[in-house]
Amino acid sequence: MQPTAPSSPAEFAAYYDLRYRVLRAPWGQPLGSERADDDDLPTTVHAMLTAPDGTAIGVARLHPSAPVQAQVRYMAVDPAKQGQGIGRHLLEYLEAAARQQGLTECILHAREAAVPFYAKLGYEIVAPSHTLFGSIPHFLMRKLL
Ligand SMILES: CC(C)(COP(=O)(O)OP(=O)(O)OC[C@H]1O[C@@H](n2cnc3c(N)ncnc32)[C@H](O)[C@@H]1OP(=O)(O)O)[C@@H](O)C(=O)NCCC(=O)NCCS
């Protein structure tokens, strides 16, 4: 299971579609709300795992957020494929990319339900952070790379 960076328009369409379906649609958020202004910056690293038919089954991204710091955002695995190691492969791929850029720590704002996943991958809670859509508590987590 080797993540790749989406590159073609079709791959990016599949990438954003999965991000929307997992992270936005269940809360009634409008199409387009899954995109961020810095998605298209050359310093943003996108990672995707696909099924043999090209369907996206896991997506995530990373960007440099401070001089030695990376931040992971928008991690989403197809609900039918969760618990099979896809999230782990995506996160390890992004962490390797961060190390290659000379970044020495990685932070993220984890949804409460995802905290045990990140903890398993070596992240520690720093502090509670925001509440998304008025109902999803988040926690700032950090890992030294
Ligand atoms: C959170 C998420 C990305 C994890 O991806 P995943 O592919 O399901 O996780 P993995 O199968 O790679 O799990 C890696 C390890 O974490 C553990 N883990 C994953 N989710 C867990 C949970 N909720 N509670 C406890 N352990 C968990 C797995 O058991 C596994 O441990 P193992 O390697 O010892 O078997 C995925 O469940 C998801 O997309 N959730 C919905 C969207 C979301 O919350 N995204 C995060 C936004 S911050």
The ligand as a Tripos MOL2 file, in Angstrom:
@<TRIPOS>MOLECULE
LIG
   48    50     1     0     0
SMALL
NO_CHARGES

@<TRIPOS>ATOM
      1 C1         -9.1600    8.5700   11.5980 C.3       1 LIG1
      2 C2         -8.8830    7.8160   10.2900 C.3       1 LIG1
      3 C3         -8.1340    8.7310    9.3140 C.3       1 LIG1
      4 C4         -7.9930    6.6000   10.6230 C.3       1 LIG1
      5 O1         -7.7120    5.9000    9.4210 O.3       1 LIG1
      6 P1         -7.8310    4.3130    9.3800 P.3       1 LIG1
      7 O2         -7.3820    3.8570    8.0400 O.co2     1 LIG1
      8 O3         -9.1970    3.9330    9.8090 O.co2     1 LIG1
      9 O4         -6.7840    3.8750   10.5240 O.3       1 LIG1
     10 P2         -5.7320    2.6770   10.4600 P.3       1 LIG1
     11 O5         -6.4400    1.4240   10.0700 O.co2     1 LIG1
     12 O6         -4.5470    3.0520    9.6540 O.co2     1 LIG1
     13 O7         -5.3180    2.5980   11.9950 O.3       1 LIG1
     14 C5         -3.9630    2.6860   12.4400 C.3       1 LIG1
     15 C6         -3.9400    2.2340   13.8780 C.3       1 LIG1
     16 O8         -4.7680    3.0970   14.6650 O.3       1 LIG1
     17 C7         -5.7820    2.3540   15.3230 C.3       1 LIG1
     18 N1         -7.0160    3.1250   15.2940 N.ar      1 LIG1
     19 C8         -7.5940    3.7180   14.2410 C.ar      1 LIG1
     20 N2         -8.7360    4.3300   14.6070 N.ar      1 LIG1
     21 C9         -8.8640    4.0980   15.9370 C.ar      1 LIG1
     22 C10        -9.8350    4.4560   16.9020 C.ar      1 LIG1
     23 N3        -10.8960    5.1970   16.5910 N.pl3     1 LIG1
     24 N4         -9.6610    4.0470   18.1730 N.ar      1 LIG1
     25 C11        -8.5760    3.3030   18.5140 C.ar      1 LIG1
     26 N5         -7.6170    2.9160   17.6460 N.ar      1 LIG1
     27 C12        -7.7770    3.3120   16.3690 C.ar      1 LIG1
     28 C13        -5.9310    1.0800   14.5110 C.3       1 LIG1
     29 O9         -6.4280    0.0280   15.2960 O.3       1 LIG1
     30 C14        -4.5220    0.8410   14.0570 C.3       1 LIG1
     31 O10        -3.7740    0.2160   15.0710 O.3       1 LIG1
     32 P3         -2.8630   -1.0810   14.7330 P.3       1 LIG1
     33 O11        -1.8960   -0.6200   13.6770 O.co2     1 LIG1
     34 O12        -2.2350   -1.4330   16.0150 O.co2     1 LIG1
     35 O13        -3.7940   -2.0990   14.2070 O.co2     1 LIG1
     36 C15       -10.1970    7.2950    9.6480 C.3       1 LIG1
     37 O14       -10.8470    6.4550   10.5500 O.3       1 LIG1
     38 C16       -11.1440    8.3860    9.1750 C.2       1 LIG1
     39 O15       -11.0520    8.8390    8.0450 O.2       1 LIG1
     40 N6        -12.0950    8.7980   10.0500 N.am      1 LIG1
     41 C17       -13.1290    9.7630    9.6730 C.3       1 LIG1
     42 C18       -12.5670   11.1300    9.3250 C.3       1 LIG1
     43 C19       -11.6870   11.6910   10.4060 C.2       1 LIG1
     44 O16       -12.0210   11.7320   11.5750 O.2       1 LIG1
     45 N7        -10.5080   12.1450    9.9720 N.am      1 LIG1
     46 C20        -9.5420   12.7510   10.8670 C.3       1 LIG1
     47 C21        -9.8080   14.2260   10.9410 C.3       1 LIG1
     48 S1         -8.7440   14.9750   12.1650 S.3       1 LIG1
@<TRIPOS>BOND
     1     1     2 1
     2     2     3 1
     3     2     4 1
     4     2    36 1
     5     4     5 1
     6     5     6 1
     7     6     7 2
     8     6     8 1
     9     6     9 1
    10     9    10 1
    11    10    11 2
    12    10    12 1
    13    10    13 1
    14    13    14 1
    15    14    15 1
    16    15    16 1
    17    15    30 1
    18    16    17 1
    19    17    18 1
    20    17    28 1
    21    18    19 ar
    22    18    27 ar
    23    19    20 ar
    24    20    21 ar
    25    21    22 ar
    26    21    27 ar
    27    22    23 1
    28    22    24 ar
    29    24    25 ar
    30    25    26 ar
    31    26    27 ar
    32    28    29 1
    33    28    30 1
    34    30    31 1
    35    31    32 1
    36    32    33 2
    37    32    34 1
    38    32    35 1
    39    36    37 1
    40    36    38 1
    41    38    39 2
    42    38    40 1
    43    40    41 1
    44    41    42 1
    45    42    43 1
    46    43    44 2
    47    43    45 1
    48    45    46 1
    49    46    47 1
    50    47    48 1
@<TRIPOS>SUBSTRUCTURE
     1 LIG1         1 GROUP 0 **** ****
